[in-house]
Amino acid sequence: MNGARRLSGSLLITGGAGFIGSNLVRYALAHTADRLVVVDKLTYAGSRLNLEDVLDDRRVTFLEADIADAAAMADVFAAHQPRAVLNLAAETHVDRSIDSPRPFIDTNVVGTFVLLECARRHAAAATDGADFRFLHVSTDEVYGTLGSIGLFSEETPYAPNSPYAASKASADYLVRAYFQTYGLPVLITNCSNNYGPYQFPEKLIPLMILNAVEGRSLPIYGDGGNVRDWLHVEDHCAALLLVLARGTVGEKYNVGGGNERTNLEIVDGICEVLEELRPAASNVRLKDTGSYKNLRSFVPDRPGHDRRYAIDASKIERELGWRARHTFEDGLRETACWYLDHREWCEQIQAGRYDRQRLGLSR
């Protein structure tokens, strides 16, 4: 785990039934002795399906609740007395924030505020309050966009360009303010694009995998030249527990995989992996297509689409000894295998909620 300490207590993981959250629950079960209190509102992307294999674990307590519900969160803190909070609860899809920004404000801003207030009271009343930690999980999107060179560092000014990014930036500022004003022992992480198992299929990698094997179009925004840095979700989970255990209170840490790829490169890479795993020639749904790459189509770009993100992760590497362990090529292949092997999960998680239609075109 890159040197994180094994501590015993109660960890409150908000958003624990989502993509990163459910992976974190599994990682924490494997690498700590903590009891885990998992809170999730169970929106479309947060589901019990993501936790089916761990809900019966005696160390896991699952609570369906909204982090913006002050009374509910006060009850959670009172009942479970967490030694730390890892706040992963968030609306995260940029396209959805363009169509309907209000849920992003409610969860990402108001919800974070409610958690901070509960944490402030909890830390003040606890006999071991000095050991309490509040880890807020954020995104590189708060920094805006980069040109063809340069990296986002922890000192990069915020310049959010979507309602989603603005809501996360607002939450980051609130977390910082609670440290500066109240002395609440907080930590902030800003991560690059995550990928891996249990990611809702609205996001690029699972969307392209599922569309391809079903012979559906592979829509690529604009010219496909938008660049992202890709981080395997397990490497991210290792970083979170390490920051929680050894990070300096009041500091923020960028977490990136060092894997810059254009969206077109991602789609092409998925097509190449699928040709190895399930050749298009043997896929009856592609009998008139010839290859997965022939399913690619270029569609109008997303409004306000940032051109390039890239993370400088040298601080967490230098100060805490963290390193990403997954190469992108191996991680992408493992991820494709997971989605191919879990088609029932894919169908159930989308049923009645999402048909992989285009989102984010509202003006």
Salt bridges, closest charged atoms under 4 A:
ASP34 OD1 - ARG83 NE 2.96
ASP53 OD1 - ARG26 NH2 2.78
ASP66 OD2 - LYS41 NZ 3.58
ASP95 OD2 - HIS93 NE2 3.78
ASP95 OD1 - ARG302 NE 2.60
ASP106 OD1 - ARG102 NE 2.85
GLU117 OE2 - ARG120 NH2 3.06
GLU117 OE1 - ARG121 NH1 3.72
ASP172 OD1 - HIS136 NE2 3.07
GLU202 OE1 - ARG96 NE 2.51
GLU214 OE1 - ARG216 NH1 3.53
GLU214 OE2 - ARG343 NH2 2.90
GLU214 OE1 - ARG356 NH2 2.37
ASP223 OD1 - ARG307 NH1 3.01
ASP235 OD2 - HIS326 ND1 3.07
GLU251 OE1 - LYS315 NZ 2.52
GLU260 OE1 - ARG308 NE 2.86
ASP268 OD1 - ARG296 NH1 2.85
GLU272 OE2 - LYS293 NZ 3.32
GLU276 OE1 - ARG333 NE 3.49
ASP301 OD1 - HIS305 ND1 2.59
GLU319 OE2 - ARG318 NH2 3.93
GLU329 OE2 - ARG261 NH2 2.77
ASP355 OD1 - ARG216 NH1 3.83
